[in-house]
Amino acid sequence: MTNSAVVFAAPASPTGFESLTVDNYVGSNADLTMYASPDGPSLLSDQIIIDGGSATGTTDITLMNGGSFVGATAGGSVPLIEAIDGGSIAPNAFELVGTPVFDGYKYSLEYVNGAFYLVSTPSAVPEPSTWAMLLAGFGGLGFAGLRRARTAPRLCHRATW
């Protein structure tokens, strides 16, 4: 793939992910758009399978939400690019564009044992509901402070013995 792009179709159903099996793959300024849904026991995603050949060059992968990105990748990872029947994949052949963040987890592409996997780690970015609670709390504190500042000071009676 020289100066080319491959875009997998969005899954039509929860199990409608696709795979592309090739003997050899050479990326040169190539782009690949894949869908994944790491939630649940089946860890579904589009896949590239290198069957007996090799994958080399450089390809940028754009990851799209293919269903339910909810929490961590069950079992630790989702396979995106794998080699079978003696195939091989160069460690620098694929790179994830950006850092996708879904439901409090950020996702990265990791090269493990000759394959590329989608892996989740907890994100430091708060979810929208966390921001809403934080803003409501600060608003409540501000209102309480304003209300206290507007009340007249109370006079204290001095006790005499």
GUPA-144812 format. One record per residue (C-alpha): residue in one letter; x, y, z. Coordinates in Angstrom, 1 decimal, m for minus. Example, Ala and Ser with C-alpha at 12.3 -4.5 7.8 and 13.67 -1.06 7.14 Angstrom:
<atoms>
<atom><gupa>A</gupa><xx>12.3</xx><yy>m4.5</yy><zz>7.8</zz></atom>
<atom><gupa>S</gupa><xx>13.7</xx><yy>m1.1</yy><zz>7.1</zz></atom>
</atoms>
This chain:
<atoms>
<atom><gupa>M</gupa><xx>0.0</xx><yy>0.0</yy><zz>0.0</zz></atom>
<atom><gupa>T</gupa><xx>1.8</xx><yy>3.1</yy><zz>m1.2</zz></atom>
<atom><gupa>N</gupa><xx>0.1</xx><yy>6.4</yy><zz>m0.3</zz></atom>
<atom><gupa>S</gupa><xx>m3.2</xx><yy>4.5</yy><zz>0.1</zz></atom>
<atom><gupa>A</gupa><xx>m5.9</xx><yy>4.0</yy><zz>2.6</zz></atom>
<atom><gupa>V</gupa><xx>m8.0</xx><yy>1.0</yy><zz>3.6</zz></atom>
<atom><gupa>V</gupa><xx>m11.2</xx><yy>1.7</yy><zz>5.5</zz></atom>
<atom><gupa>F</gupa><xx>m13.1</xx><yy>m1.2</yy><zz>7.1</zz></atom>
<atom><gupa>A</gupa><xx>m16.9</xx><yy>m0.8</yy><zz>7.0</zz></atom>
<atom><gupa>A</gupa><xx>m18.6</xx><yy>m0.1</yy><zz>10.3</zz></atom>
<atom><gupa>P</gupa><xx>m20.0</xx><yy>m3.3</yy><zz>11.7</zz></atom>
<atom><gupa>A</gupa><xx>m23.7</xx><yy>m3.8</yy><zz>10.9</zz></atom>
<atom><gupa>S</gupa><xx>m24.2</xx><yy>m6.0</yy><zz>14.0</zz></atom>
<atom><gupa>P</gupa><xx>m22.3</xx><yy>m6.7</yy><zz>17.3</zz></atom>
<atom><gupa>T</gupa><xx>m20.5</xx><yy>m9.6</yy><zz>15.6</zz></atom>
<atom><gupa>G</gupa><xx>m20.1</xx><yy>m7.9</yy><zz>12.1</zz></atom>
<atom><gupa>F</gupa><xx>m16.4</xx><yy>m7.2</yy><zz>12.2</zz></atom>
<atom><gupa>E</gupa><xx>m14.3</xx><yy>m7.9</yy><zz>9.2</zz></atom>
<atom><gupa>S</gupa><xx>m10.9</xx><yy>m9.4</yy><zz>8.5</zz></atom>
<atom><gupa>L</gupa><xx>m8.4</xx><yy>m9.0</yy><zz>5.7</zz></atom>
<atom><gupa>T</gupa><xx>m6.0</xx><yy>m11.9</yy><zz>5.1</zz></atom>
<atom><gupa>V</gupa><xx>m2.9</xx><yy>m11.2</yy><zz>2.9</zz></atom>
<atom><gupa>D</gupa><xx>0.3</xx><yy>m13.1</yy><zz>2.2</zz></atom>
<atom><gupa>N</gupa><xx>2.5</xx><yy>m10.0</yy><zz>2.3</zz></atom>
<atom><gupa>Y</gupa><xx>1.8</xx><yy>m6.4</yy><zz>3.4</zz></atom>
<atom><gupa>V</gupa><xx>4.0</xx><yy>m3.4</yy><zz>2.7</zz></atom>
<atom><gupa>G</gupa><xx>2.8</xx><yy>m0.1</yy><zz>4.0</zz></atom>
<atom><gupa>S</gupa><xx>4.4</xx><yy>3.2</yy><zz>2.7</zz></atom>
<atom><gupa>N</gupa><xx>2.6</xx><yy>6.3</yy><zz>3.9</zz></atom>
<atom><gupa>A</gupa><xx>m0.5</xx><yy>4.1</yy><zz>4.3</zz></atom>
<atom><gupa>D</gupa><xx>m3.6</xx><yy>4.7</yy><zz>6.4</zz></atom>
<atom><gupa>L</gupa><xx>m5.9</xx><yy>2.0</yy><zz>7.8</zz></atom>
<atom><gupa>T</gupa><xx>m9.2</xx><yy>2.6</yy><zz>9.6</zz></atom>
<atom><gupa>M</gupa><xx>m10.4</xx><yy>m0.2</yy><zz>11.8</zz></atom>
<atom><gupa>Y</gupa><xx>m13.3</xx><yy>m0.8</yy><zz>14.1</zz></atom>
<atom><gupa>A</gupa><xx>m13.1</xx><yy>m2.4</yy><zz>17.6</zz></atom>
<atom><gupa>S</gupa><xx>m15.3</xx><yy>m3.2</yy><zz>20.5</zz></atom>
<atom><gupa>P</gupa><xx>m13.2</xx><yy>m4.4</yy><zz>23.4</zz></atom>
<atom><gupa>D</gupa><xx>m16.1</xx><yy>m4.8</yy><zz>25.9</zz></atom>
<atom><gupa>G</gupa><xx>m17.4</xx><yy>m8.3</yy><zz>26.6</zz></atom>
<atom><gupa>P</gupa><xx>m16.0</xx><yy>m11.8</yy><zz>26.5</zz></atom>
<atom><gupa>S</gupa><xx>m15.5</xx><yy>m12.0</yy><zz>22.7</zz></atom>
<atom><gupa>L</gupa><xx>m13.2</xx><yy>m8.9</yy><zz>22.2</zz></atom>
<atom><gupa>L</gupa><xx>m14.3</xx><yy>m8.2</yy><zz>18.7</zz></atom>
<atom><gupa>S</gupa><xx>m12.4</xx><yy>m6.0</yy><zz>16.2</zz></atom>
<atom><gupa>D</gupa><xx>m11.6</xx><yy>m5.8</yy><zz>12.5</zz></atom>
<atom><gupa>Q</gupa><xx>m8.3</xx><yy>m7.7</yy><zz>11.8</zz></atom>
<atom><gupa>I</gupa><xx>m5.4</xx><yy>m7.9</yy><zz>9.4</zz></atom>
<atom><gupa>I</gupa><xx>m4.1</xx><yy>m11.4</yy><zz>9.2</zz></atom>
<atom><gupa>I</gupa><xx>m0.6</xx><yy>m12.0</yy><zz>7.6</zz></atom>
<atom><gupa>D</gupa><xx>m0.8</xx><yy>m15.6</yy><zz>6.3</zz></atom>
<atom><gupa>G</gupa><xx>2.7</xx><yy>m17.0</yy><zz>5.9</zz></atom>
<atom><gupa>G</gupa><xx>4.3</xx><yy>m13.8</yy><zz>4.6</zz></atom>
<atom><gupa>S</gupa><xx>5.5</xx><yy>m10.6</yy><zz>6.2</zz></atom>
<atom><gupa>A</gupa><xx>4.2</xx><yy>m7.1</yy><zz>7.1</zz></atom>
<atom><gupa>T</gupa><xx>6.7</xx><yy>m4.3</yy><zz>6.8</zz></atom>
<atom><gupa>G</gupa><xx>6.8</xx><yy>m0.6</yy><zz>6.1</zz></atom>
<atom><gupa>T</gupa><xx>4.7</xx><yy>2.0</yy><zz>8.0</zz></atom>
<atom><gupa>T</gupa><xx>1.0</xx><yy>2.3</yy><zz>8.3</zz></atom>
<atom><gupa>D</gupa><xx>m1.1</xx><yy>4.6</yy><zz>10.5</zz></atom>
<atom><gupa>I</gupa><xx>m4.2</xx><yy>3.1</yy><zz>12.1</zz></atom>
<atom><gupa>T</gupa><xx>m7.2</xx><yy>5.1</yy><zz>13.0</zz></atom>
<atom><gupa>L</gupa><xx>m9.4</xx><yy>3.3</yy><zz>15.6</zz></atom>
<atom><gupa>M</gupa><xx>m13.2</xx><yy>3.8</yy><zz>15.4</zz></atom>
<atom><gupa>N</gupa><xx>m15.8</xx><yy>2.8</yy><zz>18.0</zz></atom>
<atom><gupa>G</gupa><xx>m17.4</xx><yy>m0.4</yy><zz>16.7</zz></atom>
<atom><gupa>G</gupa><xx>m19.9</xx><yy>m1.0</yy><zz>19.4</zz></atom>
<atom><gupa>S</gupa><xx>m19.4</xx><yy>m0.7</yy><zz>23.1</zz></atom>
<atom><gupa>F</gupa><xx>m16.1</xx><yy>0.7</yy><zz>24.4</zz></atom>
<atom><gupa>V</gupa><xx>m17.1</xx><yy>0.2</yy><zz>28.1</zz></atom>
<atom><gupa>G</gupa><xx>m14.2</xx><yy>m0.1</yy><zz>30.5</zz></atom>
<atom><gupa>A</gupa><xx>m11.0</xx><yy>m2.1</yy><zz>30.2</zz></atom>
<atom><gupa>T</gupa><xx>m10.3</xx><yy>m4.6</yy><zz>27.5</zz></atom>
<atom><gupa>A</gupa><xx>m11.4</xx><yy>m7.9</yy><zz>29.0</zz></atom>
<atom><gupa>G</gupa><xx>m8.6</xx><yy>m10.3</yy><zz>29.2</zz></atom>
<atom><gupa>G</gupa><xx>m6.1</xx><yy>m7.5</yy><zz>28.7</zz></atom>
<atom><gupa>S</gupa><xx>m6.0</xx><yy>m7.0</yy><zz>24.9</zz></atom>
<atom><gupa>V</gupa><xx>m7.8</xx><yy>m7.1</yy><zz>21.6</zz></atom>
<atom><gupa>P</gupa><xx>m5.9</xx><yy>m8.6</yy><zz>18.6</zz></atom>
<atom><gupa>L</gupa><xx>m5.8</xx><yy>m6.2</yy><zz>15.6</zz></atom>
<atom><gupa>I</gupa><xx>m2.9</xx><yy>m7.5</yy><zz>13.4</zz></atom>
<atom><gupa>E</gupa><xx>m1.8</xx><yy>m11.1</yy><zz>13.7</zz></atom>
<atom><gupa>A</gupa><xx>0.5</xx><yy>m13.4</yy><zz>11.8</zz></atom>
<atom><gupa>I</gupa><xx>m0.3</xx><yy>m17.1</yy><zz>11.1</zz></atom>
<atom><gupa>D</gupa><xx>1.4</xx><yy>m20.0</yy><zz>9.4</zz></atom>
<atom><gupa>G</gupa><xx>4.9</xx><yy>m18.7</yy><zz>9.9</zz></atom>
<atom><gupa>G</gupa><xx>4.1</xx><yy>m15.1</yy><zz>9.0</zz></atom>
<atom><gupa>S</gupa><xx>5.9</xx><yy>m12.2</yy><zz>10.6</zz></atom>
<atom><gupa>I</gupa><xx>5.2</xx><yy>m8.6</yy><zz>11.4</zz></atom>
<atom><gupa>A</gupa><xx>7.9</xx><yy>m5.9</yy><zz>11.8</zz></atom>
<atom><gupa>P</gupa><xx>7.6</xx><yy>m4.2</yy><zz>15.2</zz></atom>
<atom><gupa>N</gupa><xx>7.3</xx><yy>m0.7</yy><zz>13.6</zz></atom>
<atom><gupa>A</gupa><xx>4.9</xx><yy>m1.7</yy><zz>10.7</zz></atom>
<atom><gupa>F</gupa><xx>1.8</xx><yy>m0.2</yy><zz>12.4</zz></atom>
<atom><gupa>E</gupa><xx>1.2</xx><yy>2.8</yy><zz>14.6</zz></atom>
<atom><gupa>L</gupa><xx>m2.0</xx><yy>4.1</yy><zz>16.2</zz></atom>
<atom><gupa>V</gupa><xx>m3.1</xx><yy>7.6</yy><zz>15.3</zz></atom>
<atom><gupa>G</gupa><xx>m3.7</xx><yy>9.6</yy><zz>18.5</zz></atom>
<atom><gupa>T</gupa><xx>m4.8</xx><yy>8.1</yy><zz>21.8</zz></atom>
<atom><gupa>P</gupa><xx>m8.4</xx><yy>7.1</yy><zz>21.8</zz></atom>
<atom><gupa>V</gupa><xx>m10.2</xx><yy>7.5</yy><zz>25.2</zz></atom>
<atom><gupa>F</gupa><xx>m13.5</xx><yy>5.8</yy><zz>25.9</zz></atom>
<atom><gupa>D</gupa><xx>m15.3</xx><yy>5.4</yy><zz>29.2</zz></atom>
<atom><gupa>G</gupa><xx>m12.3</xx><yy>6.3</yy><zz>31.4</zz></atom>
<atom><gupa>Y</gupa><xx>m9.8</xx><yy>4.2</yy><zz>29.6</zz></atom>
<atom><gupa>K</gupa><xx>m7.2</xx><yy>5.1</yy><zz>27.0</zz></atom>
<atom><gupa>Y</gupa><xx>m6.3</xx><yy>2.7</yy><zz>24.3</zz></atom>
<atom><gupa>S</gupa><xx>m2.9</xx><yy>2.0</yy><zz>22.8</zz></atom>
<atom><gupa>L</gupa><xx>m1.4</xx><yy>m0.3</yy><zz>20.2</zz></atom>
<atom><gupa>E</gupa><xx>1.2</xx><yy>m2.7</yy><zz>21.5</zz></atom>
<atom><gupa>Y</gupa><xx>3.5</xx><yy>m5.1</yy><zz>19.7</zz></atom>
<atom><gupa>V</gupa><xx>3.5</xx><yy>m8.4</yy><zz>21.7</zz></atom>
<atom><gupa>N</gupa><xx>5.0</xx><yy>m11.7</yy><zz>20.5</zz></atom>
<atom><gupa>G</gupa><xx>4.9</xx><yy>m10.7</yy><zz>16.8</zz></atom>
<atom><gupa>A</gupa><xx>1.4</xx><yy>m9.3</yy><zz>16.7</zz></atom>
<atom><gupa>F</gupa><xx>m0.3</xx><yy>m5.9</yy><zz>17.4</zz></atom>
<atom><gupa>Y</gupa><xx>m2.9</xx><yy>m5.7</yy><zz>20.2</zz></atom>
<atom><gupa>L</gupa><xx>m5.3</xx><yy>m3.0</yy><zz>21.4</zz></atom>
<atom><gupa>V</gupa><xx>m4.6</xx><yy>m2.5</yy><zz>25.1</zz></atom>
<atom><gupa>S</gupa><xx>m6.4</xx><yy>m0.3</yy><zz>27.6</zz></atom>
<atom><gupa>T</gupa><xx>m5.1</xx><yy>1.6</yy><zz>30.6</zz></atom>
<atom><gupa>P</gupa><xx>m7.1</xx><yy>3.8</yy><zz>33.1</zz></atom>
<atom><gupa>S</gupa><xx>m7.3</xx><yy>7.4</yy><zz>31.8</zz></atom>
<atom><gupa>A</gupa><xx>m6.5</xx><yy>10.4</yy><zz>33.8</zz></atom>
<atom><gupa>V</gupa><xx>m9.2</xx><yy>12.3</yy><zz>31.9</zz></atom>
<atom><gupa>P</gupa><xx>m12.4</xx><yy>12.6</yy><zz>34.0</zz></atom>
<atom><gupa>E</gupa><xx>m15.6</xx><yy>11.5</yy><zz>32.5</zz></atom>
<atom><gupa>P</gupa><xx>m18.3</xx><yy>14.2</yy><zz>31.8</zz></atom>
<atom><gupa>S</gupa><xx>m20.4</xx><yy>13.0</yy><zz>34.8</zz></atom>
<atom><gupa>T</gupa><xx>m17.3</xx><yy>13.6</yy><zz>37.1</zz></atom>
<atom><gupa>W</gupa><xx>m17.0</xx><yy>17.1</yy><zz>35.7</zz></atom>
<atom><gupa>A</gupa><xx>m20.7</xx><yy>17.8</yy><zz>36.3</zz></atom>
<atom><gupa>M</gupa><xx>m20.4</xx><yy>16.7</yy><zz>40.0</zz></atom>
<atom><gupa>L</gupa><xx>m17.3</xx><yy>18.8</yy><zz>40.4</zz></atom>
<atom><gupa>L</gupa><xx>m18.9</xx><yy>21.9</yy><zz>39.0</zz></atom>
<atom><gupa>A</gupa><xx>m22.1</xx><yy>21.3</yy><zz>41.1</zz></atom>
<atom><gupa>G</gupa><xx>m19.9</xx><yy>21.0</yy><zz>44.2</zz></atom>
<atom><gupa>F</gupa><xx>m18.0</xx><yy>24.2</yy><zz>43.5</zz></atom>
<atom><gupa>G</gupa><xx>m21.3</xx><yy>26.0</yy><zz>42.7</zz></atom>
<atom><gupa>G</gupa><xx>m22.8</xx><yy>24.9</yy><zz>46.0</zz></atom>
<atom><gupa>L</gupa><xx>m19.7</xx><yy>26.1</yy><zz>47.9</zz></atom>
<atom><gupa>G</gupa><xx>m19.8</xx><yy>29.4</yy><zz>46.2</zz></atom>
<atom><gupa>F</gupa><xx>m23.5</xx><yy>29.8</yy><zz>46.9</zz></atom>
<atom><gupa>A</gupa><xx>m23.0</xx><yy>28.9</yy><zz>50.6</zz></atom>
<atom><gupa>G</gupa><xx>m20.1</xx><yy>31.4</yy><zz>50.8</zz></atom>
<atom><gupa>L</gupa><xx>m22.2</xx><yy>34.2</yy><zz>49.2</zz></atom>
<atom><gupa>R</gupa><xx>m25.2</xx><yy>33.5</yy><zz>51.5</zz></atom>
<atom><gupa>R</gupa><xx>m22.9</xx><yy>33.6</yy><zz>54.6</zz></atom>
<atom><gupa>A</gupa><xx>m21.4</xx><yy>36.9</yy><zz>53.5</zz></atom>
<atom><gupa>R</gupa><xx>m24.8</xx><yy>38.5</yy><zz>53.1</zz></atom>
<atom><gupa>T</gupa><xx>m26.2</xx><yy>37.7</yy><zz>56.6</zz></atom>
<atom><gupa>A</gupa><xx>m25.8</xx><yy>40.3</yy><zz>59.3</zz></atom>
<atom><gupa>P</gupa><xx>m23.2</xx><yy>39.6</yy><zz>62.0</zz></atom>
<atom><gupa>R</gupa><xx>m24.7</xx><yy>38.3</yy><zz>65.3</zz></atom>
<atom><gupa>L</gupa><xx>m24.1</xx><yy>40.0</yy><zz>68.5</zz></atom>
<atom><gupa>C</gupa><xx>m22.6</xx><yy>37.9</yy><zz>71.2</zz></atom>
<atom><gupa>H</gupa><xx>m23.6</xx><yy>38.5</yy><zz>74.8</zz></atom>
<atom><gupa>R</gupa><xx>m20.8</xx><yy>38.7</yy><zz>77.2</zz></atom>
<atom><gupa>A</gupa><xx>m21.2</xx><yy>36.4</yy><zz>80.2</zz></atom>
<atom><gupa>T</gupa><xx>m20.7</xx><yy>37.9</yy><zz>83.6</zz></atom>
<atom><gupa>W</gupa><xx>m19.8</xx><yy>35.9</yy><zz>86.6</zz></atom>
</atoms>
